[in-house]
């Protein structure tokens, strides 16, 4: 079974995955201590279905380890799937240091 995490802005306007299609709030993303996004989990249609986004937005199907996945999104995926938490904290790296997400 595929599961898709999307920010509410995308989820609310996507024809392929919407909050009303069964999505539940899965994780809050905090960056440098500030709440920046709510993520919802919903059944995903699968990688063979073209994703539809609101005007000016785009996206692709990608595995969590894909280098195109942002560190913010990796923090959320790890929080939800690896640590079963509903909060992801990302701290901006200083001077090129590698960031390890803080899962609370």
C-alpha positions, 0 to 999 in steps of 0.5 A, a space after each residue: 500500500 502506498 502512502 504519500 505525505 504532502 504539505 496541506 497546501 499541495 494536498 488541498 489542491 491536488 487532484 491526485 491526493 487530497 485531505 478529503 480523500 482520507 488524509 490525516 494529519 501526520 507530522 508538524 515540521 519545525 525548522 529552527 524552532 518555528 512551525 513551518 508546515 503540517 503534513 498529512 498522510 493519505 493513500 497515494 494513487 501509485 507512481 504510475 499516476 501523474 501527480 497534479 499540483 496547483 499552478 506554479 508547483 511541481 513534484 515527482 515520485 521519489 524514494 526517501 533516499 533520492 538526493 532530490 528529496 529535501 532535508 526538510 522532507 527527509 526529517 518528516 519521513 524519518 519522524 513518521 516512518 522511522 520514529 513514529 512521531 508526529 513532530 519533526 525538528 530540522 535545525 539549519 546546519 552551520 558552516 556545512 555541518 551535516 544536520 541530524 533531524 531531532 525526533 521528539 
